Amino acid sequence: MRADVIVIGAGQAGLSAGYHLARRGFVDARTARDGDRTFVIFDAAAGPGGAWRHRWPSLSMATVNGIFDLPDFPKPTVDPAEASRDAVPRYFAAFEDRAGLPIQRPVTVTSVTRADDDPGGDLVVATSAGPWRARAIVNATGTFNNPVLPEYPGHTLFTGRQLHSRDYLGADEFTGQRVGVVGGGISALQQLAEISGVATVHWYTRREPVFHDGDFRPEIEGRETIAKVTADVEAGRPVSSVVSYTGLLWTPYARRAAARGALDRRPMFTALEPGGVREADGSFTALDTLLWATGYRADLAHLAPLGLRNELGGIAVDGTRVRDEPRVHLIGFGPSASTVGANRAGRRAARDLVRWLG
């Protein structure tokens, strides 16, 4: 099978790219006629929603930092108390139905390679549904499937439970426990706030967290963050966590956690030991569970055969196009790794691909 463009991933960035390709005349590669410009979207999930399908049940629409509308499709009014894992996938599904996008799921892309040495030749896309060829790909695989799990000294000796924030289902399972939460991001703060209501919590971060007053304003803070991240990816530097650019907000749940003493941050422990951790000052703290809320990295293992990373470990990108491989566009990556930038990245990738394909 063959398509001019293959979009990998159907989260917000992938849906935006698909929408803008369709607006520019691209049609479903499976039903195209000779002379048509074609595309297809592969999504590894069983249904719409991207990573939102996997958010923990207590993360409500009132708690998330804000979701930008999909292109030309305003969000409906939702109950602020509704779980985001329900509301957002329902919204994505409605968009997919209206846009009529050629999404195939569940289809996992396992590798992308060059068909030959011709810089304008095809890319070979290996999938769980068989091989495809494409003139270009738009990668929108996000980060959820690539969690960061640090290996601290003694991590195999710890006799308690260890889990990543992506496996968090709710605070009830920690009732009465002594829990260490590691990480300084938004998920760490949200989950720590919940758990501290039913358990004794100790918070560990590498750096002192920076808190700001006020509400998150995507039209201001979001665009300022995009500008900072864009500078990094254009320089080929690895992208840091979102919070390293934005800081944390004094939300109501953060203030409640602070009132309980749960935000008395500790520096990172030096080692894990049976039954607890060795603190930076040499003392010992007993723990039943360690929650590694240590974030994610871009899920790009399937692109490894293309050798896109530089000596810094980053991927230099101009707009959405990989600087050294113009057949590959990265969206939901770097400055578009949020709902703030995803729509614009999808539109830009589609526009640039029309020009590049001639």
Residue, then its C-alpha position, 0 to 999 in steps of 0.5 A: m500500500r502507498a500514500d503520499v503522506i502518512v500521519i502517525g498518531a490521532g491525538q489533537a496534533g494528528l487530527s489537526a494535520g489530517y483535517h488540513l491535509a483533507r482541506r488541501g485536497f488529499v483523499d483516503a489512500r485506500t479509495a483514491r483514483d489515479g492522480d489524487r493526492t493521498f493520505v492515511i492516519f494510523d493510530a495505535a489506540a483502540g478508539p479516539g482520544g489520544a493520551w486523554r483515554h488514559r488519564w486517571p479517573s479523578l482528573s476532571m475537566a475543571t482540573v486540566n489546564g485548558i484544551f484548545d478547540l480542534p480546527d473549526f469545531p468548537k468544544p461543546t459545553v461540558d460538566p466541569a466535574e466530568a472526567s477528562r478521560d470521558a469528555v475529551p475522547r467523546y469530543f475527538a470522536a465527534f470531530e473524527d466523524r464530522a471530518g471523515l478522516p481516513i483513520q486506521r486503528p488500532v495500527t501500530v507503526t514499528s519502524v520508518t526506514r528509507a527505501d533507498d539513498d534517493p533524498g526524494g525517494d519513498l519512506v517505508v513504514a512498517t506497521s502491525a497491519g502490513p508495510w506501506r510506502a509514503r513520500a512523507i510522514v507527519n509524526a504525531t505520536g506524543t509522549f504517553n508511551n515513553p515514560v521516564l523511569p529513573e534508576y536510582p541506586g538501590h531501585t531493585l532493593f526497595t521492597g515497597r511498590q513502585l509505579h509511574s504516574r501513567d499507572y495512577l488510578g486514584a488516591d484510594e489505593f494509597t489510603g493509610q500508606r507512607v508515599g513518596v512522590v517524585g517529580g516537579g511537574i503538573s501531574a506530580l502536583q495533581q496526584l500528590a494533592e489527591i494522595s495527601g488527603v488519604a496518606t502521609v506524603h513526602w515530595y521529592t524534586r531535583r530543583e525547588p519548584v517555582f509557583h506563580d499566582g493566577d490562572f493559566r492563560p493559554e493565549i499568553e503563557g501558552r504562546e510564551t512557552i511555545a516561543k521558548v521551546t521553539a528556540d530550543v528545537e530550532a537549535g537542536r537542543p533536547v526539550s525539557s519538561v513543560v514545567s521547566y518553562t512555565g513553573l507551577l500555578w497556585t491552583p485551589y488543589a495546590r493550596r489545599a495540599a500546601a495547607r496539609g503540609a504536603l508541599d514541604r518539598r525535599p531534595m532528592f534522596t540518594a538511594l532506595e533501600p529495603g522499606g524506604v529511602r536514604e535522604a540527602d541529609g543521611s537520615f532514613t525515611a520509611l515508605d510503602t510506595l514510590l510514585w515516579a511522576t517523572g514525566y515523559r519523552a517524545d515517543l520516537a523509537h520507530l523513527a530511530p532507523l532514520g538517525l534524526r538525533n544530533e550529537l546533543g540528543g535533540i532533533a533540529v526542526d524548522g517549523t515542523r520539518v526535520r532539518d536534515e530529513p524534509r520528508v519527516h514532520l514532527i508535530g505534538f513535539g517540542p513547541s506543539a506538545s500541548t493543545v496550545g500548539a498542536n492545531r497550528a503545527g498540524r496546519r503548518a505541516a499540511r501547508d509545507l507538505v503541499r509545497w514540498l510535494g509540488 
